[in-house]
Amino acid sequence: MNARPAQRRVRSPIWIIRGSLDRRLYWLIATASFALGLAAWWAVTALELVDPLFLPGPGHIDSVWRIDLPPALQRTQDLKLSQAFLAMESEILGRIRATSGLQSDLDALHRLTGKV
């Protein structure tokens, strides 16, 4: 009986670099990948497939929550005590509580402890 042992085919991985790339080709692929990602980001936000709060458009990433603060080198510890900063802090915490379903820290404590 002439039994040949079963030969296993070794599959090579799909994502493997099998050789060196020309420098121009490398940069072409890198630039095209970046442009494709940016175009996909723009398309998803332009079609409003996602809430802008979670995925702002490429030109609006700094304007989801507009907070006016002095330049970094002009900020002092006294800024934390100013009325304008305390109002901004209160507004931001209010937004966080509104989106998390909690009305106050006391409500969260009651939910965690089970006591009313």
N, C-alpha and C positions, 0 to 999 in steps of 0.2 A: 504494500500500500504506500502510495506516494503522497503523503500528507504534507502540504506546505503550511508552515506556521502563518497565522493570520498577520498581515502587515497592517499596522496602525498608521493612518495618515496623520501626520502632525500638522495641525492648522497653525498658521502664523497669525499673530495678532493683527487686527486691522490698523490700529494706530501705532505704527512703528516707523521710525525714520530709517530707511534702508541705505541711505547714503548721505553725502554732504549736499547742501543746497548752495547755489550761487548766492552771493550776498545780495544782489539786486532782487532775485526771486524771493529771498527771505523777507526783505523789506516790503516787497509788493504784497506778499501774503499777510504780513503783519498789518500793513496799512489797510488792506481790504477787509480784514477781520474787524479792525477798529471801526471802520466806516459802516460796515454791515451792522454791528452792534448799536452804533449811534443812530442809524436809520431805523432799526427795529424799535429802539426806545422812542424816537420821535413819532413813528407810526402808531405805536400803542397809545401814547398820550394824545396825539392828534385825533384819533378815533374815539377817545374817552372810554377805553376798555377798562381802565383802572382809575379809581378815585385819585385826583391830583394830590390829595394829602399824603397818600402812600407812594405815589410815583409821579412827582412833578415833571413837567416837560424839561427838555435840556436847557432852555433859557430861563427857567423859573425855579431852579433849585434853591435859590437864596430868598425866595419871597413867599414861602408857604406860611410861615408865621413871621411877620415883620416885627422885629424887635430893635428899637433904636437905642443903641448904647454908644457911649463915647469911644473914641479910638482906644485900642488896647493899652497904649502907654499912658493914657490919661485916666485910666480907671484906678480908683483907690478903694480901700476898705470902707470908706464912708459911703460909697455908692450903694452898698447893701442896705443902708439905713434910709436912703432917700425915698421920698413918697413915690416918685415915678418908678423906681425899681421895685418897690413893694407892690405897686399896682400891677406891674408886668408879671411879677411872680404869682400874684393871686390869679391873674387871668390865665396863665399857663397851667397852674394847678387845677383851676376850674375846668379847663379843656380836657386835661388828663382824667379828672374824675368823671366828667360827662361821658367820655368815650369808654371808660372802664366799667361804668354802671354803678359806681360808688358815689354817694352824695357827700359823705364826709369821712374822716378818719375814724370817727366813732362808729359809723355804720360798719366799716370794715372790721373793727374790733368785735362788734356784736356778732357779725357773721362768723368770725373765726372762733369765738368762745361759745357761741350758741346761746348767749344770755341776752335778754332784752332790757 
